[in-house]
């Protein structure tokens, strides 16, 4: 009798645990952070990457909870939460082994942005003070390439504009989408962009050890959205060209 009761209790615990696991998987945990034009705290214009990711889940018939956090925190949570996802995460050698990379969202060029100074190239920048967003792909790249005089700030990088204008740093290293999102609204002709330094591939990535189990459905949804023209609609809405 006691063994039967124990068996039933064990069975109930097993069912309960698996039910909770299944329910957890039903709603994907997606981490991100606020970046100009990319992800914004604005219900009417939440950012092109935000709209793209929500469209993917809708197209795939899947549910997601998108959680904006400071960017370093978002990366930590994605690496340490089973089945978690993160966007917009650009691939770098430093990040390669930390995530699973199967859904490329877009490509984007990087630039050194100067203020009332000549256009800067990558070699000149090595001898200058460069501002960059903390824990960003551009921060990774500068470190990987051996740049030494780096000034790192948290957030979307907009605080670097004041430093540029006051000659506290010589350039801001960021991508074209975020750079334009900050500088264009200022309508200040003093900003100069370098020629493209390189192209980053930016992903909806997932936890390396326990990946999101429905990535195949999201990849399929991306292809469908692209074929339908919805992808171009999103980029056009934010006046963004996706480089090939």
C-alpha positions as CSV (number, residue, x, y, z in Angstrom):
1,X,0.0,0.0,0.0
2,X,2.7,2.4,1.0
3,X,4.7,1.6,-2.1
4,X,1.7,2.3,-4.3
5,X,1.2,5.7,-2.6
6,X,4.9,6.5,-3.0
7,X,4.7,5.5,-6.7
8,X,1.7,7.7,-7.2
9,X,3.4,10.6,-5.5
10,X,6.5,10.2,-7.6
11,X,4.4,10.1,-10.7
12,X,2.6,13.3,-9.8
13,X,5.9,15.1,-9.1
14,X,7.3,13.9,-12.5
15,X,4.1,15.1,-14.3
16,X,4.3,18.4,-12.5
17,X,7.9,19.0,-13.4
18,X,7.4,18.1,-17.0
19,X,4.3,20.3,-17.2
20,X,6.2,23.3,-15.9
21,X,9.0,22.6,-18.3
22,X,6.6,22.4,-21.2
23,X,4.8,25.6,-20.1
24,X,8.1,27.4,-19.8
25,X,9.1,26.3,-23.4
26,X,5.7,27.6,-24.6
27,X,6.8,31.2,-24.1
28,X,10.3,32.0,-25.3
29,X,12.4,34.3,-23.1
30,X,14.0,36.8,-25.4
31,X,16.6,39.3,-24.1
32,X,17.5,42.6,-25.7
33,X,18.5,46.2,-24.9
34,X,17.5,49.7,-26.1
35,X,19.4,51.0,-29.1
36,X,18.4,53.9,-31.4
37,X,16.0,52.8,-34.1
38,X,16.8,49.1,-33.3
39,X,14.9,48.6,-30.0
40,X,13.2,51.6,-28.4
41,X,10.7,52.2,-25.5
42,X,8.0,53.5,-27.9
43,X,4.8,51.5,-28.6
44,X,4.3,53.3,-31.9
45,X,7.9,52.8,-33.1
46,X,9.5,50.1,-31.1
47,X,12.5,49.7,-33.4
48,X,13.0,47.7,-36.6
49,X,14.7,44.8,-34.9
50,X,11.9,44.6,-32.3
51,X,9.3,44.6,-35.0
52,X,11.2,42.0,-37.0
53,X,11.5,39.6,-34.1
54,X,7.9,39.9,-33.0
55,X,6.9,39.3,-36.6
56,X,8.9,36.2,-36.7
57,X,7.3,34.7,-33.6
58,X,3.8,35.7,-34.9
59,X,4.5,34.1,-38.3
60,X,5.8,30.9,-36.7
61,X,2.8,30.8,-34.3
62,X,5.0,31.0,-31.3
63,X,4.9,33.1,-28.1
64,X,7.7,35.2,-26.7
65,X,8.4,37.5,-23.8
66,X,10.9,40.2,-24.8
67,X,12.8,41.6,-21.9
68,X,14.9,44.8,-22.4
69,X,17.8,45.0,-20.0
70,X,21.2,46.7,-19.9
71,X,23.2,45.0,-22.8
72,X,25.8,43.3,-20.6
73,X,23.0,41.9,-18.4
74,X,21.0,40.7,-21.4
75,X,24.1,38.7,-22.6
76,X,24.6,37.2,-19.2
77,X,21.0,36.1,-18.9
78,X,20.9,34.6,-22.4
79,X,24.1,32.6,-21.7
80,X,22.7,31.3,-18.3
81,X,19.0,30.8,-19.0
82,X,18.1,27.5,-20.8
83,X,16.4,28.0,-24.1
84,X,16.8,31.8,-23.9
85,X,17.3,34.0,-27.0
86,X,18.9,37.3,-27.5
87,X,18.9,40.0,-30.2
88,X,20.4,42.0,-31.9
89,X,23.6,40.1,-31.3
90,X,26.4,40.4,-33.8
91,X,28.8,37.5,-34.3
92,X,32.4,38.0,-33.2
93,X,35.2,35.5,-32.5
94,X,34.9,36.4,-28.8
95,X,31.2,35.4,-28.8
96,X,31.3,32.4,-31.1
97,X,31.4,29.7,-28.5
98,X,28.9,31.3,-26.2
99,X,25.8,31.1,-28.4
100,X,24.1,29.1,-31.1
101,X,23.9,31.1,-34.3
102,X,21.3,29.9,-36.8
103,X,19.1,32.9,-37.5
104,X,20.8,35.8,-39.3
105,X,18.5,38.9,-39.0
106,X,20.5,41.5,-40.9
107,X,24.0,42.8,-41.8
108,X,25.4,46.2,-40.9
109,X,28.5,48.3,-41.6
110,X,30.6,49.8,-38.8
111,X,32.3,53.2,-38.9
112,X,34.5,55.6,-36.9
113,X,32.4,58.7,-36.4
114,X,34.3,62.0,-35.8
115,X,33.1,65.5,-35.0
116,X,34.6,68.5,-36.9
117,X,37.7,66.4,-37.7
118,X,38.8,64.7,-40.9
119,X,37.6,61.3,-41.8
120,X,39.3,58.6,-39.8
121,X,40.5,55.1,-41.0
122,X,41.3,52.0,-39.0
123,X,45.0,52.7,-38.7
124,X,44.7,56.3,-37.7
125,X,42.2,55.2,-35.1
126,X,44.8,53.0,-33.4
127,X,46.5,56.2,-32.3
128,X,43.4,58.0,-31.1
129,X,40.9,57.8,-28.2
130,X,37.9,55.7,-29.3
131,X,34.5,55.7,-27.6
132,X,32.4,52.5,-27.8
133,X,29.4,50.9,-26.2
134,X,30.3,48.6,-23.4
135,X,30.1,44.8,-24.2
136,X,29.0,45.6,-27.8
137,X,30.3,43.7,-30.8
138,X,32.3,46.8,-31.7
139,X,33.9,46.7,-28.2
140,X,34.8,43.1,-28.9
141,X,36.2,43.9,-32.3
142,X,38.4,46.8,-31.0
143,X,39.8,44.5,-28.3
144,X,40.3,41.6,-30.7
145,X,42.2,43.9,-33.1
146,X,44.5,45.3,-30.4
147,X,43.1,48.8,-30.0
148,X,44.3,50.1,-26.6
149,X,42.9,53.6,-26.0
150,X,39.2,52.7,-25.6
151,X,36.6,54.6,-23.7
152,X,33.6,52.3,-22.9
153,X,30.1,53.5,-21.8
154,X,27.0,51.6,-21.1
155,X,23.7,52.1,-22.9
156,X,23.1,53.0,-26.5
157,X,26.2,55.2,-26.9
158,X,24.3,58.5,-27.1
159,X,26.4,59.8,-24.2
160,X,29.4,59.6,-26.4
161,X,28.1,62.5,-28.5
162,X,28.8,65.0,-25.8
163,X,32.3,63.6,-25.4
164,X,32.9,63.9,-29.2
165,X,31.7,67.5,-29.3
166,X,33.9,68.4,-26.4
167,X,37.0,66.7,-27.8
168,X,37.1,64.2,-24.9
169,X,37.3,61.4,-27.4
170,X,38.5,61.4,-31.0
171,X,35.9,59.1,-32.5
172,X,32.9,56.9,-31.8
173,X,33.0,53.4,-33.2
174,X,29.6,51.9,-33.9
175,X,27.4,50.6,-36.7
176,X,25.6,52.7,-39.2
177,X,22.1,52.0,-38.0
178,X,22.7,53.0,-34.4
179,X,25.0,55.9,-35.4
180,X,22.4,57.3,-37.7
181,X,19.7,56.8,-35.1
182,X,21.7,59.1,-32.8
183,X,23.3,61.7,-35.1
184,X,20.7,62.2,-37.8
185,X,18.0,63.7,-35.5
186,X,20.6,66.2,-34.2
187,X,20.8,67.8,-37.8
188,X,24.4,68.7,-37.0
189,X,26.7,68.7,-40.1
190,X,29.8,68.3,-38.0
191,X,29.7,64.5,-37.9
192,X,31.9,62.6,-40.3
193,X,31.7,58.9,-41.0
194,X,34.7,56.8,-42.0
195,X,34.4,54.5,-44.9
196,X,32.9,51.1,-43.8
197,X,35.4,49.3,-41.5
198,X,33.8,45.9,-41.8
199,X,30.4,44.2,-42.0
200,X,28.8,42.5,-38.9
201,X,26.3,39.7,-39.2
202,X,23.6,40.3,-36.6
203,X,21.5,37.4,-35.2
204,X,18.6,36.3,-33.1
205,X,20.9,33.9,-31.2
206,X,20.1,31.4,-28.5
207,X,21.6,29.7,-25.5
208,X,24.5,27.4,-26.5
209,X,24.0,24.6,-24.0
210,X,20.2,24.4,-24.2
211,X,19.1,26.1,-27.4
212,X,15.5,27.3,-28.0
213,X,13.8,24.2,-29.4
214,X,11.9,25.9,-32.2
215,X,14.7,27.7,-34.0
216,X,13.8,25.8,-37.2
217,X,10.3,27.3,-37.1
218,X,11.7,30.8,-36.7
219,X,14.2,30.3,-39.6
220,X,11.3,29.2,-41.7
221,X,9.3,32.2,-40.6
222,X,12.1,34.5,-41.6
223,X,12.2,33.1,-45.1
224,X,8.4,33.5,-45.4
225,X,8.6,37.1,-44.1
226,X,11.3,37.9,-46.5
227,X,9.5,36.4,-49.5
228,X,6.3,38.2,-48.6
229,X,7.9,41.6,-48.6
230,X,7.2,42.2,-44.9
231,X,11.0,42.3,-44.1
232,X,11.5,45.2,-46.6
233,X,8.4,47.0,-45.1
234,X,10.0,47.0,-41.7
235,X,13.3,48.3,-42.9
236,X,11.7,50.9,-45.1
237,X,9.6,52.1,-42.1
238,X,12.8,53.0,-40.3
239,X,14.6,54.3,-43.4
240,X,17.2,51.5,-43.2
241,X,18.9,49.6,-46.0
242,X,20.0,46.1,-45.2
243,X,23.5,45.7,-46.8
244,X,24.0,42.4,-48.7
